[in-house]
Amino acid sequence: MARTDSANASSPGLSEAGHDGHTVEPLLSALGAASGSESLLERAFTDALERADDNDEVAARILDAAYEQFCRMGIRRSTMEDVARRAGVSRITAYRRFASKDRLVEQVVRREFRRYFDQFLLEIQQASTVGDRVVLGFVSALQAFRRNPLIGGLMAGEPDVLIPSMISDGGRTLATVQRFVAGQLRREQRAGNISDTADVEVVAELMTRLSCSFLITPSQVVDIDDAEQLRAVARRFLVPMLEYGSQAE
């Protein structure tokens, strides 16, 4: 699937209806307040762990087309008709697979998060110590989302679509990421790689909030596009939080 340029010009306010008559919310349903008890991030991570696959080729083609459309034009300026045309299907077929534009957006964003989790779970196996894994996780998360044509494009071109979803959902998005990070740290603790006295819940909370802050608010001190600088920051300030022993050194 070809990856294209990120979103360009922004569009009317969030309260205005999209071209196809649907109100485009600031992705709250896509990130934090998704239907059911799980958030989109939780479901994306579950999909990655369970290697869940969607065998609906038409739906996959629509998702590919929506990804390209949103990257090229942004979410607000895109309609279901645009996506259907790009996918080579009828508007009716698109709506049969995805009941609304909001639902389509949710599924596209969910797939991008799942791809990140898939890649992370592969990359983390290459790190030999817990310190290396913390550094890799911090750097890869920031740069993966920053460079992602859709997520990064939304942050650059339509920040008022994505960012409110990350900070205005009662903390649910942050809590999902915190639980993921804490789970990874607990596994390290059970393996004896982290001191039993380390409070992995608090460490995970600090790591998550720090990463989110770098993504949302550009830093004048740390260049998150500089992998070497990020690695140095992570090793100097994040790894010591773990009170790790000789195995991580």
N, C-alpha and C positions, 0 to 999 in steps of 0.2 A: 504494500500500500504506500503510495507516495505521500511524503510528509511535506507540507507546504508552508508558506510564510504565515506568521502569526497575525492575529486580528488587527485590523486597522481602525478607522474612525469609529468613535462611539456614537450611540444613537439616543433616542428620547429617554425620558426618565423611567424609572422602574415601574411606576404606577400605570404607564400607558400600555395599551394592548399591542401585541405583535401584529404583523401584517396579516396573519391568518386567524386573527380574532382571539388569540390566547394571550393572557397576561403572563409575561415572562418574569417570574420571581427571581430574587438574587441567589438562585441555586440552593436555597435552604433545603428544598426537598432532595436535591442531588447530593449534598454533603452531610448534613446533620439530621434533618427531620424527615428522613425518607419514610415511606409507608412501612407499617409494622414496627416491631420492637428493635430492629437493627438499623443502624445508619448505613449509608452507602459505603463508607469506608470499611465498616465492619463486614459487610457482605462482600466487598471486593477482596478483603484479606482472606475471608473464608473461601472464596472461589479459588484464590491462589493456592491455599493449603490443600484444598480438595481436588485441585486440578479440574475444576468444573469447566465444561465446554458447552457451547451453544451450537448445535448442529443445523440450525435454521440458516441456510445459505442466503435466503432473501433478506432476512433480518441482518445478517452479517454485512451484506452489501449495502444496506441502508445505513448501518452504523459507520461503515467506511466512508460513505458519501457524506454523512452528517459531519464526521470528523474533518474531512477536507473542506466542507462548506463553512463550518464554524471557524476553522483556522484562517480561511481566506477572507471572510466577511464579518466575522464576529457572530455572536448568538442573536443579538437583537435584530440585526439586519437580515437574518436568514429566516426563511419560512419553510414549512413542510413541503410546499410545492418546489422550492429550490432544491431541497434534499432529494425528493422523489425524482426530479428531473436528472440530477447528477447520478442517482443510483440506477436510472433507466427503468423505473417502475412507475405505476400510476400513483396519484395522490391517495386514492382509496386503499391501495395495497400498503402504503406507508402507514396510514392510520390504523389498518388492521393489525399491523405489527406493533405500533406504538400509538397509544390512544390519544396522545397530545404531544405538542412540541416540548412541554416541560418534561414529560416522560422520556422522550427521545434524548433530550439534553442530559437527563439523569443517567441514562444508560451509557451514553458516550463518555461522560466523565468517569463513571464507575469503571468502565473498561480501561481507561488510562491509569487509574489508581491500581487496578489489578495488574496491569503490565508492569508498573513500578514494583509492586510486591513480588511478582514473579522474578524479576531481574534481581531484586535485593536478595531473595532467598537463594539465588544461585551465586551471587557475588560474595555473600557473607561466608560461604564455605571456603573461599580462597584465603581468608584471613586466619592466621595461625594462633593469635592470642586474643584475649578479651579486649585488650587495649586497641589492637588493630581493628577489631570488629566495631568498637565504638567510633573510632575515627572514620572507618569506611561508611558506617551508617549515617553519620552526621554529614559527611561530604556528599555522599551519593544522593541523600534525600534532598538537600538544598539544590544541587545541580540538576538532578533529574526533573524536579518540578519547574525550576527556573528555565531549563532548556526545552521543556516539553512544548511543542508548538501550540497545543490547545491551552493547557494550564498556564504556561508562561505567557502566552498571547493574551489570555484574559487578564492576567495581572498587569500587563503592560497597556493593553488597549481598552479593556473594560473592567477596571479595578472595582467599580461600584457594582458590578454584577457578582464577582467572585468573593472579594474580600469580606463584605458584610456576612456572607455565609460562614466564614471561618471564625468570626468574632461575635456574631449576634445571634447565635443559636443556643444560648444558655450554656456554652462551653462544651457542647456535645461532640463537636468535631475534634477539639483538642483532647477531650477525654478518651475518644477512640484511639487516637494516636498514642496517647500516654499509656493506655492499656497494652497496646502492641509493644511499645518500648519496654514497659515493666515486665511483660511476659518474657521477652528476650533476656532481660537482666536476671530474672528469677532462674531461668535455665542455667545461666552462667554461675549463679550462686549455688545451685544444687550440684553443679559439676566441680565446685571448689575453686572456681576462677575468680570469685569475688568474695570479699570478707563477709562473714555472717552478720557483722555489725552494720553493714551498709544498708541504708534505707532505700531499697530499689524503687519504691513508689515515689518518694520525693525526688530521687535522682532522675527518674523518668519524666516527672513533671517539669523539672528544670530544663532538661534536654529538649523536651517538646516545646516548651514556651520559648526557649532561646531560638530554636529552629524556625518556629512560626514567626517570631519577631523579625528575623533576618529576611524572611520571604516577603512579609507584608510591608515593612518599613525599610527602605534602602539605607544602608549604613555608609557613613562618611569615613569610617575607619577600616572596616573589614570588607574586602572585595569578594563577594560570594561567587564570582566567576573565576577566581583564582584558587584552584584546587590545592596548591601547595600552602597558601596562606590559611585556608580552611583547615587543612590537616594539622598545621602548627597550632591553631587555636584549639582544636579539639583535643590534641594530645596534651597541651599545657593546662587547659582549664576543665575539660570534661572528664578525661580519664582519671585524674586524681580524685574525683568524686566517689569513685568506686572503692577506694581503699584496697586496690588490688594487690595481690602478692606476687611472688617471683615468677609464676607461670605467665603473667601478662607482660612482664618486662622484656 
